Amino acid sequence: MKNRASLNSIVVLAVLFAAGALHWMLFLHSGNMTFQPHDWGKEYIYYSLFKQALTTGEIPYHISLAFHDTPRFLALPETNLSPQILLLPLMGIGQFILVNTLLLYAIGFVGCLLIRQRYRLSLIPFSILFLLFNFNGHITAHIGVGHSMWAGYFLLPFFFLFVLELTGGNIRRPTPIKIAFVLFAILLQGGFHIFVWCMTFLILLLAFNWRYFKPILTSILLTLLMSAFRLIPATLALAGKKEKFIWSYPTVRDALDAIITIRQQAPDRLRPWGTAGWWELDIYIGIIGLALVVYFGIYLRFSKREDLEDTKHKPLDLPVFIMALFSVSYFHAFLTRLPIPLLSAERVATRFIIIPILMLVFLAVIRMERVLTNLKQTFTYRFIAVGTILIMALGFVDHSFLWSVTRLERIYQNRVVDLTIPDVISRQDPLYKNLLWVSAAISIAGIALSLYLAIRRRTDRI
């Protein structure tokens, strides 16, 4: 009987994974892309420059077109410098974006499986986690409009897993090092914004939980060392650049609207507040998803049930609350005015909300598992549970169709986009070029140090 249950679980997990992979294939038009909608043209140029560099061997230090007001191409932290780009000469740009997204999706699925194993999630909580994490409005809308560097998002399960390990009262010695490697990997994918959000969360966690001073500071310092080759040149190239603060959610009502409503255009009431597209506000998880997050993620945090005591993770309360507050207030507008390197790049405050939402999602399914364990597994229970999951899934299908590249390309088929690849130009810029190589050496040293500490600490524990 136990073997049969295990086999059923494997089959369900395989079906979920295949459904997710099929979703992203259809969403990205199987890699057959015109790069016309929104920011896809910029992504095409980014990847074309790297493909050209890998083919010709010419390093694109400077290019004839300025992105973010700088021609220093290798200083842009939102470009993908992961090992996957070695595949670029072997395929078209669209096919690479598809392959890269599917690869990161698969890695993210493994991360979710590790969370399932750690917290012994049954299929129902795991299926809900699978839907809420992989297909929420934030990730689908952003990738849909051409933010393919957002694919580093799929590495977040590892970040949350290790943060929960840190705050769960059973911290392991390598945990800070694992957090650092995850953040470094996210930055490699071009996920600069996601990297900043996670670092902000760690800083808030440290600020309100000084007993974690050593592990969190270790994570932050190792992350900065490993990421030096991306952060130091970016600080130089973007120094003094003033970004216009766009907006946060004007009211809590607008944040709730973004969570439960499927739409593509901002409502008229929001037009006076800014010019960002709805993808910058979209965080759709649906009414059911919101109800589950509110009940299991927030309400049960304050329950006095003994079986939930070890799932409370109290140190996360204030960091989650404050990051959510960043998204629904103008406090972050003040932060962007401070002379802190690269902080001004986070000019869209609504983006911050994805970290607290996801943290609550992971906490919700962990507590849900504890509650469901005590329920009798009747036919009625299974019918309601499966029905609820299917209704949630259909909502995500509708949302993904609305934001899919396939649909957006039909809408923008008459848009003229200049996809001319800028020239690689030669400039005397010794400070920038020297910083590139010095920061690369710092990153290599940081990686070596992190690996040494991981091996040494593992040996010490044994």
C-alpha positions in Angstrom: 0.0 0.0 0.0 2.8 2.4 0.9 4.6 1.6 -2.5 1.4 2.3 -4.3 1.0 5.7 -2.6 4.6 6.5 -3.4 4.0 5.6 -7.1 0.9 7.8 -7.2 2.9 10.7 -5.7 5.6 10.3 -8.4 3.0 10.2 -11.1 1.3 13.4 -9.8 4.6 15.2 -9.4 5.6 14.2 -13.0 2.3 15.5 -14.3 2.7 18.8 -12.5 6.2 19.2 -13.8 5.2 18.4 -17.4 2.2 20.8 -17.2 4.5 23.6 -16.0 7.0 22.9 -18.8 4.2 22.9 -21.4 2.9 26.1 -19.9 6.2 27.9 -20.5 6.6 26.4 -24.0 3.2 27.7 -25.0 3.7 31.0 -23.1 6.9 31.7 -25.0 5.5 30.6 -28.3 7.9 27.6 -28.4 10.8 30.1 -28.8 9.5 31.4 -32.2 9.4 35.1 -31.2 9.3 38.3 -33.1 10.6 40.5 -30.1 8.0 43.2 -30.9 6.1 43.6 -27.7 7.3 45.9 -24.9 10.9 45.1 -23.8 11.6 42.1 -25.9 13.6 44.1 -28.4 16.1 45.0 -25.6 16.4 41.4 -24.6 17.0 40.4 -28.2 19.9 42.9 -28.5 21.4 41.8 -25.2 21.6 38.2 -26.2 22.6 39.0 -29.7 25.7 40.9 -28.4 26.7 38.0 -26.2 26.1 35.5 -29.1 28.3 37.7 -31.3 31.0 37.9 -28.6 31.0 34.1 -28.2 31.2 33.6 -31.9 33.9 36.2 -32.7 35.8 36.3 -29.5 35.5 40.1 -29.3 34.8 41.4 -25.8 31.9 44.0 -25.9 33.3 46.4 -23.4 31.5 49.3 -25.1 28.7 49.4 -27.6 27.4 52.1 -29.9 24.0 52.2 -28.2 23.5 53.3 -24.5 21.3 51.3 -22.3 20.4 53.0 -19.0 22.5 55.9 -20.1 25.8 54.0 -20.4 27.6 52.4 -23.3 29.5 50.2 -20.9 27.7 47.0 -21.8 29.5 44.6 -19.4 28.6 46.9 -16.5 24.8 46.3 -16.9 23.7 44.1 -14.0 20.5 43.0 -15.7 22.2 41.0 -18.4 22.5 37.2 -18.3 26.1 36.1 -17.6 25.3 32.6 -16.5 27.1 29.5 -17.9 24.0 28.9 -20.1 24.9 31.7 -22.5 27.5 29.3 -23.9 24.6 27.7 -25.7 23.8 30.9 -27.6 26.0 30.1 -30.7 24.1 26.8 -31.1 20.6 28.2 -31.4 18.4 31.3 -32.1 17.8 33.9 -29.5 14.1 32.9 -29.0 15.1 29.2 -28.7 17.7 30.1 -26.1 15.3 32.1 -24.0 12.9 29.1 -24.0 15.6 26.6 -23.1 17.0 28.9 -20.4 13.5 29.5 -18.9 12.7 25.8 -18.9 16.1 25.0 -17.3 15.5 27.5 -14.5 11.9 26.3 -14.1 13.2 22.7 -13.7 15.7 23.9 -11.1 13.0 25.8 -9.3 10.8 22.6 -9.3 13.7 20.8 -7.6 13.8 23.5 -5.0 10.1 23.1 -4.3 10.6 19.4 -4.0 13.3 20.0 -1.4 10.8 22.1 0.6 8.2 19.3 0.2 10.8 16.8 1.6 11.9 19.0 4.4 8.4 19.8 5.6 6.8 16.5 4.5 4.2 18.2 2.3 1.5 16.0 0.9 0.3 16.4 -2.6 -2.5 18.9 -1.9 -0.3 21.6 -0.2 2.5 20.9 -2.7 0.1 21.4 -5.7 -1.1 24.7 -4.2 2.6 25.7 -3.7 3.4 24.7 -7.3 0.5 26.9 -8.7 1.1 29.9 -6.5 4.8 30.0 -7.0 5.2 29.2 -10.7 2.2 31.0 -12.3 1.4 34.0 -10.2 0.8 37.4 -11.9 4.2 38.8 -11.0 6.4 36.2 -12.8 4.1 35.6 -15.8 3.4 39.3 -16.5 7.0 40.3 -16.3 8.3 37.5 -18.5 5.4 38.2 -20.9 6.5 41.8 -21.4 10.1 40.9 -22.1 11.8 40.7 -18.7 13.4 37.3 -19.4 16.0 38.1 -16.8 13.2 37.6 -14.3 13.7 33.8 -14.9 16.2 33.9 -12.0 13.0 34.1 -9.9 12.8 30.3 -10.2 15.8 30.0 -7.9 13.9 31.6 -5.0 12.7 28.3 -3.4 16.2 27.7 -2.4 16.5 31.2 -0.8 13.3 30.7 1.1 14.3 27.1 2.1 17.5 28.3 3.6 16.0 31.4 5.3 13.4 29.1 6.9 16.3 26.9 8.0 17.9 29.9 9.5 14.9 31.1 11.5 13.5 27.6 12.3 15.7 27.1 15.4 17.7 24.4 13.7 20.3 26.4 11.8 23.1 24.4 10.2 26.6 25.7 9.8 26.6 25.8 5.9 23.3 27.7 5.8 24.7 31.2 5.4 27.0 29.9 2.6 24.1 28.3 0.8 22.1 31.5 0.9 25.1 33.4 -0.6 25.4 30.9 -3.4 21.7 31.2 -4.2 21.8 35.0 -4.4 25.0 34.9 -6.5 23.3 32.4 -8.9 20.3 34.7 -9.2 22.5 37.7 -10.0 24.3 35.6 -12.7 20.9 35.1 -14.5 20.5 38.9 -14.8 18.1 38.9 -11.8 19.6 42.1 -10.4 16.2 43.3 -9.1 15.4 40.0 -7.4 18.9 40.0 -5.9 18.3 43.5 -4.4 14.9 42.4 -2.9 16.5 39.4 -1.3 19.4 41.4 0.1 16.9 43.9 1.5 15.0 41.1 3.1 18.2 39.8 4.7 19.1 43.2 6.0 15.7 43.6 7.6 15.9 40.2 9.1 19.3 41.2 10.6 18.0 44.6 11.8 15.2 43.0 13.9 16.9 39.8 14.9 20.4 40.4 16.2 20.8 36.9 17.4 21.2 36.0 13.8 23.9 38.6 13.4 26.8 36.3 12.5 25.0 34.0 10.0 23.2 36.8 8.2 26.3 39.0 8.0 28.3 36.1 6.7 25.7 35.5 4.0 25.7 39.2 3.0 29.5 39.5 2.9 30.0 36.3 1.0 27.3 37.3 -1.5 28.9 40.7 -2.0 32.3 39.1 -2.5 31.1 36.6 -5.1 29.0 39.2 -6.9 31.7 41.8 -7.0 32.3 41.4 -10.8 28.6 42.4 -11.4 28.2 45.0 -8.7 31.4 47.1 -8.8 31.3 47.9 -12.6 27.6 48.6 -12.3 28.2 51.1 -9.5 30.8 52.9 -11.6 28.7 52.9 -14.8 25.5 54.0 -13.2 27.0 56.4 -10.6 25.0 59.6 -10.4 22.2 58.3 -12.6 18.9 59.5 -11.3 15.9 57.2 -11.9 12.4 58.5 -11.7 10.4 56.9 -8.9 7.4 55.4 -10.6 4.9 54.4 -7.9 3.8 52.1 -5.2 0.3 50.8 -4.7 -1.6 54.0 -3.9 -3.9 52.2 -1.4 -4.3 48.7 0.1 -7.4 48.4 -2.0 -5.2 48.7 -5.2 -2.9 46.0 -3.8 -5.8 43.7 -3.2 -7.1 44.4 -6.7 -3.7 43.4 -8.2 -3.9 40.2 -6.2 -7.3 39.0 -7.2 -8.1 40.6 -10.6 -7.0 39.4 -14.0 -6.5 42.5 -16.3 -3.9 43.9 -18.6 -4.4 47.6 -18.3 -4.4 49.7 -15.1 -7.8 51.1 -14.1 -8.5 54.7 -14.8 -8.3 55.6 -11.1 -4.6 54.8 -11.1 -3.6 56.8 -14.2 -2.8 60.0 -12.2 -0.3 58.0 -10.1 2.2 57.0 -12.7 3.0 55.7 -16.1 4.0 52.1 -15.4 2.1 49.2 -17.1 -0.1 46.9 -15.2 2.7 44.3 -15.2 4.4 46.3 -12.5 1.4 45.9 -10.2 0.1 42.5 -11.2 0.5 40.0 -8.4 -2.4 37.8 -9.3 -2.9 34.7 -7.1 -6.7 34.7 -7.2 -9.4 34.9 -4.4 -8.7 31.3 -3.3 -5.0 31.9 -3.2 -5.5 35.1 -1.2 -7.8 33.3 1.2 -5.3 30.5 1.7 -2.4 32.9 2.3 -4.4 35.0 4.7 -5.7 32.1 6.8 -2.7 29.7 6.8 0.0 32.3 6.2 -1.2 35.1 8.6 -4.1 34.0 10.8 -2.6 30.7 11.9 0.7 32.5 12.7 -1.0 33.7 15.9 -2.8 30.4 16.7 -2.1 28.8 20.0 -2.2 25.2 18.6 0.8 23.3 19.9 1.3 21.4 16.6 1.9 24.8 14.8 4.3 26.2 17.3 7.4 25.3 15.3 5.9 26.7 12.1 5.5 30.3 13.3 9.0 31.5 12.4 8.5 34.7 14.4 11.7 36.4 13.3 10.1 36.8 9.8 7.2 38.9 11.0 8.7 42.4 10.8 10.8 41.8 7.6 7.6 40.5 5.8 5.5 43.4 7.1 8.0 46.1 6.2 8.8 44.8 2.7 5.0 44.7 2.1 4.8 48.3 3.5 7.5 49.4 1.0 5.1 48.4 -1.8 2.1 50.3 -0.5 3.7 53.5 0.7 6.0 56.2 -0.5 8.7 55.5 2.0 10.7 53.8 -0.7 10.7 56.9 -2.8 12.8 58.5 0.0 15.2 55.6 0.0 15.9 56.0 -3.7 17.1 59.5 -3.0 19.8 58.3 -0.7 23.4 58.1 -2.1 23.5 54.3 -1.8 25.0 52.6 -4.9 22.4 50.9 -7.2 19.6 51.5 -4.7 18.0 54.1 -7.1 17.6 51.3 -9.7 14.7 50.0 -7.5 12.4 52.7 -8.6 9.3 50.6 -8.9 8.2 50.0 -5.3 5.4 47.6 -6.2 7.9 44.9 -7.2 9.0 44.5 -3.5 5.7 42.8 -2.7 6.6 39.5 -4.3 9.1 38.6 -1.5 6.6 38.9 1.4 3.8 37.3 -0.7 6.0 34.3 -1.5 7.3 34.0 2.0 3.7 33.8 3.2 2.9 31.3 0.5 5.6 28.9 1.7 4.6 29.4 5.4 1.0 28.8 4.4 1.5 25.4 2.8 3.8 24.3 5.7 1.0 25.2 8.2 -1.7 23.8 5.9 0.1 20.4 6.0 -0.1 20.4 9.8 -3.8 21.1 9.7 -4.6 18.6 7.0 -2.7 15.9 8.8 -5.4 15.9 11.5 -8.3 15.8 9.0 -10.0 12.6 8.0 -9.1 11.8 4.4 -12.7 11.2 3.1 -13.9 11.3 -0.4 -15.7 14.6 0.2 -12.4 16.1 1.5 -10.5 14.9 -1.6 -13.3 16.1 -3.9 -13.2 19.6 -2.4 -9.4 19.8 -2.4 -9.0 18.7 -6.0 -11.8 21.0 -7.1 -10.2 23.9 -5.3 -6.9 23.2 -7.0 -8.5 22.9 -10.4 -10.4 26.2 -10.0 -7.1 27.9 -9.0 -5.4 26.4 -12.0 -8.0 27.6 -14.4 -7.6 31.1 -13.1 -3.8 30.9 -13.8 -4.5 29.6 -17.3 -6.7 32.6 -18.0 -4.0 35.0 -16.6 -1.2 33.3 -18.5 -3.1 33.5 -21.8 -3.7 37.2 -21.3 0.1 37.9 -20.8 1.5 35.2 -23.1 4.1 36.2 -25.7 1.9 34.4 -28.2 -1.0 36.8 -27.5 1.0 39.9 -27.1 2.8 39.4 -30.4 -0.6 39.3 -32.1 -1.5 42.6 -30.5 1.8 44.2 -31.4 2.2 42.7 -34.8 2.2 46.1 -36.5 4.7 47.6 -34.2 8.0 48.5 -35.7 11.0 47.6 -33.5 14.6 48.3 -34.4 16.4 45.1 -33.8 19.7 46.3 -35.3 22.6 45.0 -33.2 24.7 47.9 -32.0 28.4 47.9 -32.9 31.1 47.0 -30.5 33.3 50.1 -30.2 36.8 50.7 -28.9 37.2 53.3 -26.2 40.0 54.2 -23.9 38.3 53.6 -20.6 41.1 52.1 -18.3 39.2 52.6 -15.0 36.2 50.7 -16.2 38.2 47.9 -17.9 40.6 47.5 -15.0 37.6 47.4 -12.6 36.1 44.6 -14.6 39.1 42.4 -14.2 39.8 43.4 -10.6 36.2 42.7 -9.6 36.3 39.4 -11.5 39.4 38.5 -9.4 37.5 39.5 -6.2 34.6 37.3 -7.3 36.8 34.3 -7.9 38.4 34.8 -4.5 34.9 35.0 -2.9 33.8 31.8 -4.6 37.0 30.0 -3.5 36.5 31.3 0.1 32.9 30.2 0.2 33.7 26.7 -1.1 36.5 26.4 1.4 34.2 27.5 4.3 31.5 25.1 3.1 33.9 22.1 2.9 35.6 23.0 6.2 32.4 23.4 8.0 31.0 20.2 6.6 34.1 18.4 7.7 33.9 20.0 11.2 30.3 18.8 11.6 31.2 15.3 10.7 
